[in-house]
Amino acid sequence: MTPSVRWAFGSFFFLYFAYVGLVSPYASLFFVDQGFNAIQISVLMSMLQITRIIGPFSWGWLSDYLSNRIGIIRFCACLASVTFLAIFYLHSYIAFFVWMFVLHTILSSLMPLGESATVHALYKDNSFDKRYGRLRLWGSLGFIAMVLFAGELFQRKSIELYPIVGSVVLLLLAMVTFRLHEPKVQRHRMVKGELLSVLLNPDVRWFLVSGFFMIFAHAALYVFYSLYLTKLGYNKFQIGLFWALGVSAEVIFFYFQSKVLSRLQPEIVLQASFGVGVLRFILIAFFPLTWVLIIAQVMHAGTFAAHHSAATKLLQRWFTGPLQARGQALMATVSYGLGGTLGGLCSGWIWDLAQPRDVFVMSAFACGLAGMAIQKLRPQDPVHKPIASH
């Protein structure tokens, strides 16, 4: 992968997660400004997760069928930038509902396909351990930059600028995709039952179960952590600092990822990540002191960055060649789609019926289940190493 292509992939991650950094904290505020109530807003925001149940796998299947990941990424990025412009003409709730569903079904393709294209290119020149984290950290930087920029902009001006900021980010993202390139993907005839044969491997099923419970656990964090901090008496600026600290910790891990993954098997890293997750959510639930919460946020390096890097590497053990994009998409569907959706629903139910801290007790328990699942993986024969993707 040449330096110019690395810059293109880094920019792709930066802009995609800049969009996530715009939508996750501020879309709900924009919907409030449109006059929608809490239930309506929760349904609109649920589209971010629900579209990940079907969208990524459908796009991944098409990508493997056509053997043209970059082409589909470009098409979806351009289509998303055009679709987003409809926000300037929407007024009714139904219109916003349809718009959110269509837009994020399109966007659900970008990260699984972008990840698989990056992994393919890096494995081709044997530089995954060295370079993947340093490319992926640009996504974290994009998220931080947008959270801070948009927060300051909307505070000084108005949340009415939300559509303009979103339009600019997605337009830039579409432009960057035309700088993306990956080594030629060898065209394979899709064999009926090929994916099913991989899924019959018990290691694959336990791995997907662990991913489901890990993102299930984090759904509570993404949905209720800010509200939890508000109940503890922190203001919006302080809450923003907590979020920025967590993402900064993941940036540091991504930068030094090669030193970890070159020395440890990915399943060992996953086991450690789940253990850190149990401890992190227990600290948040039962010891909500400022210095403890700071430590808990630093643990985001372990519960998100380490988990994501190790899971991405482990996927290459089973999903190679014509199955690669579908492997990435399947992980996104099971974890972020199903796990994120059900985790958010369960945490909302617990938040209403019990104490706020019990939401994070549930998260600690889910991390424990994820750890139990990954321990079911059979030891890998060191003689038979994973085959690099074609």
Solvent accessible surface area in square Angstrom, and as a share of the most:
residue,aa,sasa,rsa
1,M,44,0.20
2,T,77,0.45
3,P,84,0.53
4,S,69,0.44
5,V,22,0.12
6,R,54,0.20
7,W,162,0.57
8,A,6,0.05
9,F,0,0.00
10,G,3,0.03
11,S,37,0.24
12,F,0,0.00
13,F,0,0.00
14,F,60,0.25
15,L,22,0.11
16,Y,14,0.05
17,F,31,0.13
18,A,4,0.03
19,Y,8,0.03
20,V,33,0.19
21,G,0,0.00
22,L,0,0.00
23,V,4,0.02
24,S,54,0.35
25,P,48,0.30
26,Y,25,0.09
27,A,1,0.00
28,S,32,0.20
29,L,88,0.44
30,F,9,0.04
31,F,2,0.01
32,V,89,0.51
33,D,72,0.37
34,Q,71,0.32
35,G,64,0.62
36,F,25,0.10
37,N,86,0.44
38,A,82,0.63
39,I,133,0.68
40,Q,52,0.23
41,I,17,0.09
42,S,65,0.42
43,V,57,0.32
44,L,0,0.00
45,M,36,0.16
46,S,36,0.23
47,M,9,0.04
48,L,38,0.19
49,Q,52,0.23
50,I,63,0.32
51,T,6,0.03
52,R,60,0.22
53,I,42,0.21
54,I,123,0.62
55,G,4,0.04
56,P,2,0.01
57,F,56,0.23
58,S,58,0.37
59,W,42,0.15
60,G,0,0.00
61,W,113,0.40
62,L,56,0.28
63,S,1,0.01
64,D,8,0.04
65,Y,101,0.38
66,L,76,0.38
67,S,26,0.17
68,N,73,0.38
69,R,6,0.02
70,I,16,0.08
71,G,23,0.22
72,I,10,0.05
73,I,0,0.00
74,R,58,0.21
75,F,118,0.49
76,C,0,0.00
77,A,1,0.01
78,C,45,0.27
79,L,67,0.34
80,A,1,0.00
81,S,14,0.09
82,V,97,0.56
83,T,25,0.15
84,F,0,0.00
85,L,81,0.40
86,A,37,0.29
87,I,7,0.04
88,F,96,0.40
89,Y,173,0.66
90,L,30,0.15
91,H,159,0.71
92,S,61,0.39
93,Y,49,0.19
94,I,117,0.59
95,A,31,0.24
96,F,1,0.01
97,F,69,0.29
98,V,79,0.45
99,W,16,0.05
100,M,4,0.02
101,F,94,0.39
102,V,63,0.36
103,L,0,0.00
104,H,13,0.06
105,T,39,0.23
106,I,11,0.06
107,L,7,0.03
108,S,10,0.07
109,S,0,0.00
110,L,0,0.00
111,M,26,0.12
112,P,10,0.07
113,L,1,0.00
114,G,0,0.00
115,E,4,0.02
116,S,0,0.00
117,A,0,0.00
118,T,0,0.00
119,V,0,0.00
120,H,0,0.00
121,A,3,0.03
122,L,0,0.00
123,Y,39,0.15
124,K,97,0.41
125,D,64,0.33
126,N,136,0.70
127,S,13,0.08
128,F,7,0.03
129,D,37,0.19
130,K,116,0.49
131,R,69,0.25
132,Y,0,0.00
133,G,1,0.01
134,R,96,0.35
135,L,10,0.05
136,R,5,0.02
137,L,14,0.07
138,W,86,0.30
139,G,0,0.00
140,S,2,0.01
141,L,57,0.29
142,G,0,0.00
143,F,37,0.15
144,I,26,0.13
145,A,44,0.34
146,M,16,0.07
147,V,20,0.12
148,L,95,0.47
149,F,114,0.48
150,A,0,0.00
151,G,23,0.23
152,E,87,0.39
153,L,39,0.19
154,F,21,0.09
155,Q,148,0.66
156,R,178,0.65
157,K,140,0.59
158,S,42,0.27
159,I,28,0.14
160,E,116,0.52
161,L,50,0.25
162,Y,6,0.02
163,P,11,0.07
164,I,88,0.45
165,V,14,0.08
166,G,0,0.00
167,S,17,0.11
168,V,78,0.45
169,V,9,0.05
170,L,1,0.01
171,L,101,0.50
172,L,77,0.38
173,L,1,0.01
174,A,5,0.04
175,M,114,0.51
176,V,26,0.15
177,T,0,0.00
178,F,114,0.47
179,R,160,0.58
180,L,0,0.00
181,H,102,0.46
182,E,32,0.15
183,P,48,0.30
184,K,180,0.76
185,V,20,0.12
186,Q,103,0.46
187,R,149,0.54
188,H,51,0.23
189,R,195,0.71
190,M,45,0.20
191,V,75,0.43
192,K,202,0.85
193,G,41,0.39
194,E,45,0.20
195,L,26,0.13
196,L,106,0.53
197,S,68,0.44
198,V,24,0.14
199,L,45,0.22
200,L,112,0.56
201,N,40,0.21
202,P,49,0.31
203,D,13,0.07
204,V,0,0.00
205,R,114,0.42
206,W,95,0.33
207,F,1,0.00
208,L,17,0.08
209,V,54,0.31
210,S,1,0.01
211,G,0,0.00
212,F,38,0.16
213,F,50,0.21
214,M,1,0.00
215,I,9,0.05
216,F,24,0.10
217,A,0,0.00
218,H,2,0.01
219,A,7,0.05
220,A,0,0.00
221,L,1,0.00
222,Y,92,0.35
223,V,85,0.49
224,F,25,0.10
225,Y,0,0.00
226,S,42,0.27
227,L,78,0.39
228,Y,11,0.04
229,L,0,0.00
230,T,73,0.43
231,K,122,0.52
232,L,70,0.35
233,G,65,0.62
234,Y,37,0.14
235,N,83,0.43
236,K,172,0.73
237,F,148,0.62
238,Q,72,0.32
239,I,17,0.08
240,G,19,0.19
241,L,90,0.45
242,F,14,0.06
243,W,44,0.15
244,A,18,0.14
245,L,58,0.29
246,G,2,0.02
247,V,12,0.07
248,S,43,0.28
249,A,8,0.06
250,E,10,0.05
251,V,23,0.13
252,I,107,0.54
253,F,32,0.13
254,F,1,0.00
255,Y,94,0.36
256,F,93,0.39
257,Q,1,0.00
258,S,22,0.14
259,K,109,0.46
260,V,42,0.24
261,L,3,0.02
262,S,69,0.44
263,R,177,0.65
264,L,86,0.43
265,Q,96,0.43
266,P,7,0.04
267,E,20,0.09
268,I,81,0.41
269,V,8,0.04
270,L,1,0.00
271,Q,63,0.28
272,A,62,0.48
273,S,2,0.01
274,F,2,0.01
275,G,42,0.41
276,V,48,0.27
277,G,0,0.00
278,V,45,0.26
279,L,88,0.44
280,R,0,0.00
281,F,0,0.00
282,I,65,0.33
283,L,30,0.15
284,I,0,0.00
285,A,4,0.03
286,F,92,0.38
287,F,106,0.44
288,P,49,0.31
289,L,100,0.50
290,T,70,0.41
291,W,162,0.57
292,V,9,0.05
293,L,0,0.00
294,I,74,0.38
295,I,78,0.39
296,A,0,0.00
297,Q,3,0.01
298,V,72,0.41
299,M,34,0.15
300,H,12,0.06
301,A,20,0.16
302,G,17,0.16
303,T,2,0.01
304,F,24,0.10
305,A,0,0.00
306,A,7,0.06
307,H,10,0.04
308,H,28,0.12
309,S,0,0.00
310,A,0,0.00
311,A,4,0.03
312,T,5,0.03
313,K,43,0.18
314,L,2,0.01
315,L,3,0.02
316,Q,4,0.02
317,R,46,0.17
318,W,31,0.11
319,F,2,0.01
320,T,32,0.18
321,G,5,0.05
322,P,20,0.13
323,L,9,0.05
324,Q,2,0.01
325,A,0,0.00
326,R,14,0.05
327,G,0,0.00
328,Q,15,0.07
329,A,0,0.00
330,L,23,0.11
331,M,20,0.09
332,A,15,0.11
333,T,14,0.08
334,V,27,0.15
335,S,0,0.00
336,Y,50,0.19
337,G,0,0.00
338,L,70,0.35
339,G,0,0.00
340,G,4,0.04
341,T,22,0.13
342,L,79,0.39
343,G,0,0.00
344,G,19,0.18
345,L,116,0.58
346,C,48,0.29
347,S,0,0.00
348,G,21,0.20
349,W,165,0.58
350,I,31,0.15
351,W,32,0.11
352,D,118,0.61
353,L,123,0.61
354,A,50,0.39
355,Q,97,0.43
356,P,41,0.26
357,R,92,0.34
358,D,40,0.21
359,V,0,0.00
360,F,0,0.00
361,V,54,0.31
362,M,26,0.12
363,S,0,0.00
364,A,8,0.06
365,F,137,0.57
366,A,3,0.02
367,C,0,0.00
368,G,26,0.25
369,L,51,0.25
370,A,0,0.00
371,G,12,0.12
372,M,122,0.54
373,A,3,0.02
374,I,1,0.01
375,Q,125,0.55
376,K,115,0.49
377,L,18,0.09
378,R,130,0.48
379,P,133,0.84
380,Q,53,0.24
381,D,67,0.35
382,P,106,0.67
383,V,122,0.70
384,H,126,0.56
385,K,155,0.66
386,P,62,0.39
387,I,119,0.60
388,A,43,0.34
389,S,4,0.02
390,H,83,0.37
